[in-house]
């Protein structure tokens, strides 16, 4: 039975690598801004939901601005 698992891993090695890379990218893009917004919205142990939403929108807006600048730079180079 062990040889079947070993063969399956060997055949799908590229898919596993792509899965791990995409998993980390999603964690950076989705989870990091949420954690940042939650930290900024907690003042003296009290959580402010309105401030959390505001900080979350600012984080994603700033991320979008960075991506737009990178895209313009890419177009200028190529």
Phi and psi restraints in degrees (value plus and minus 20) as a CYANA .aco file:
   2 UNK   PHI     -83.7   -43.7
   2 UNK   PSI     -56.3   -16.3
   3 UNK   PHI     -86.6   -46.6
   3 UNK   PSI     -48.2    -8.2
   4 UNK   PHI     -89.0   -49.0
   4 UNK   PSI     -62.9   -22.9
   5 UNK   PHI     -86.6   -46.6
   5 UNK   PSI     -62.8   -22.8
   6 UNK   PHI     -81.6   -41.6
   6 UNK   PSI     -61.5   -21.5
   7 UNK   PHI     -87.1   -47.1
   7 UNK   PSI     -58.8   -18.8
   8 UNK   PHI     -84.9   -44.9
   8 UNK   PSI     -59.8   -19.8
   9 UNK   PHI     -86.9   -46.9
   9 UNK   PSI     -61.3   -21.3
  10 UNK   PHI     -84.0   -44.0
  10 UNK   PSI     -60.8   -20.8
  11 UNK   PHI     -90.2   -50.2
  11 UNK   PSI     -51.5   -11.5
  12 UNK   PHI    -128.0   -88.0
  12 UNK   PSI       3.2    43.2
  13 UNK   PHI     -80.1   -40.1
  13 UNK   PSI     -63.8   -23.8
  14 UNK   PHI     -83.3   -43.3
  14 UNK   PSI     -60.2   -20.2
  15 UNK   PHI     -84.4   -44.4
  15 UNK   PSI     -59.1   -19.1
  16 UNK   PHI     -84.5   -44.5
  16 UNK   PSI     -61.0   -21.0
  17 UNK   PHI     -84.8   -44.8
  17 UNK   PSI     -64.8   -24.8
  18 UNK   PHI     -82.1   -42.1
  18 UNK   PSI     -61.2   -21.2
  19 UNK   PHI     -80.7   -40.7
  19 UNK   PSI     -64.6   -24.6
  20 UNK   PHI     -86.1   -46.1
  20 UNK   PSI     -62.2   -22.2
  21 UNK   PHI     -83.3   -43.3
  21 UNK   PSI     -65.8   -25.8
  22 UNK   PHI     -84.2   -44.2
  22 UNK   PSI     -56.6   -16.6
  23 UNK   PHI     -81.1   -41.1
  23 UNK   PSI     -65.5   -25.5
  24 UNK   PHI     -87.2   -47.2
  24 UNK   PSI     -58.6   -18.6
  25 UNK   PHI     -83.8   -43.8
  25 UNK   PSI     -61.9   -21.9
  26 UNK   PHI     -84.8   -44.8
  26 UNK   PSI     -57.4   -17.4
  27 UNK   PHI     -83.8   -43.8
  27 UNK   PSI     -60.9   -20.9
  28 UNK   PHI     -88.9   -48.9
  28 UNK   PSI     -64.9   -24.9
  29 UNK   PHI     -95.7   -55.7
  29 UNK   PSI     -55.2   -15.2
  30 UNK   PHI    -120.2   -80.2
  30 UNK   PSI     -65.9   -25.9
  31 UNK   PHI    -102.0   -62.0
  31 UNK   PSI     -60.0   -20.0
  32 UNK   PHI     -80.0   -40.0
  32 UNK   PSI     -67.0   -27.0
  33 UNK   PHI     -83.9   -43.9
  33 UNK   PSI     -52.7   -12.7
  34 UNK   PHI     -86.7   -46.7
  34 UNK   PSI     -63.8   -23.8
  35 UNK   PHI     -84.9   -44.9
  35 UNK   PSI     -59.4   -19.4
  36 UNK   PHI     -82.9   -42.9
  36 UNK   PSI     -65.5   -25.5
  37 UNK   PHI     -85.0   -45.0
  37 UNK   PSI     -58.9   -18.9
  38 UNK   PHI     -85.4   -45.4
  38 UNK   PSI     -60.4   -20.4
  39 UNK   PHI     -85.4   -45.4
  39 UNK   PSI     -62.6   -22.6
  40 UNK   PHI     -89.6   -49.6
  40 UNK   PSI     -46.7    -6.7
  41 UNK   PHI    -105.8   -65.8
  41 UNK   PSI     -28.5    11.5
  42 UNK   PHI    -117.4   -77.4
  42 UNK   PSI      93.2   133.2
  43 UNK   PHI    -140.7  -100.7
  43 UNK   PSI     100.1   140.1
  44 UNK   PHI      34.6    74.6
  44 UNK   PSI      17.4    57.4
  45 UNK   PHI      61.5   101.5
  45 UNK   PSI     -18.0    22.0
  46 UNK   PHI    -127.9   -87.9
  46 UNK   PSI     107.5   147.5
  47 UNK   PHI    -111.7   -71.7
  47 UNK   PSI     108.6   148.6
  48 UNK   PHI    -129.7   -89.7
  48 UNK   PSI      88.1   128.1
  49 UNK   PHI     -84.9   -44.9
  49 UNK   PSI     -59.9   -19.9
  50 UNK   PHI     -82.0   -42.0
  50 UNK   PSI     -64.0   -24.0
  51 UNK   PHI     -86.2   -46.2
  51 UNK   PSI     -55.2   -15.2
  52 UNK   PHI     -81.2   -41.2
  52 UNK   PSI     -65.6   -25.6
  53 UNK   PHI     -84.4   -44.4
  53 UNK   PSI     -61.2   -21.2
  54 UNK   PHI     -82.4   -42.4
  54 UNK   PSI     -66.5   -26.5
  55 UNK   PHI     -84.9   -44.9
  55 UNK   PSI     -56.4   -16.4
  56 UNK   PHI     -85.7   -45.7
  56 UNK   PSI     -63.4   -23.4
  57 UNK   PHI     -85.0   -45.0
  57 UNK   PSI     -59.3   -19.3
  58 UNK   PHI     -83.5   -43.5
  58 UNK   PSI     -59.7   -19.7
  59 UNK   PHI     -84.3   -44.3
  59 UNK   PSI     -64.4   -24.4
  60 UNK   PHI     -92.0   -52.0
  60 UNK   PSI     -52.1   -12.1
  61 UNK   PHI     -86.6   -46.6
  61 UNK   PSI     -64.0   -24.0
  62 UNK   PHI     -83.1   -43.1
  62 UNK   PSI     -59.1   -19.1
  63 UNK   PHI     -84.6   -44.6
  63 UNK   PSI     -60.0   -20.0
  64 UNK   PHI     -84.7   -44.7
  64 UNK   PSI     -58.5   -18.5
  65 UNK   PHI     -83.5   -43.5
  65 UNK   PSI     -61.5   -21.5
  66 UNK   PHI     -82.7   -42.7
  66 UNK   PSI     -63.7   -23.7
  67 UNK   PHI     -84.0   -44.0
  67 UNK   PSI     -59.4   -19.4
  68 UNK   PHI     -83.8   -43.8
  68 UNK   PSI     -61.3   -21.3
  69 UNK   PHI     -84.9   -44.9
  69 UNK   PSI     -60.9   -20.9
  70 UNK   PHI     -84.7   -44.7
  70 UNK   PSI     -58.7   -18.7
  71 UNK   PHI     -85.4   -45.4
  71 UNK   PSI     -61.9   -21.9
  72 UNK   PHI     -83.5   -43.5
  72 UNK   PSI     -60.8   -20.8
  73 UNK   PHI     -83.1   -43.1
  73 UNK   PSI     -62.5   -22.5
  74 UNK   PHI     -81.3   -41.3
  74 UNK   PSI     -63.5   -23.5
  75 UNK   PHI     -85.3   -45.3
  75 UNK   PSI     -57.0   -17.0
  76 UNK   PHI     -86.9   -46.9
  76 UNK   PSI     -58.9   -18.9
  77 UNK   PHI     -91.8   -51.8
  77 UNK   PSI     -64.0   -24.0
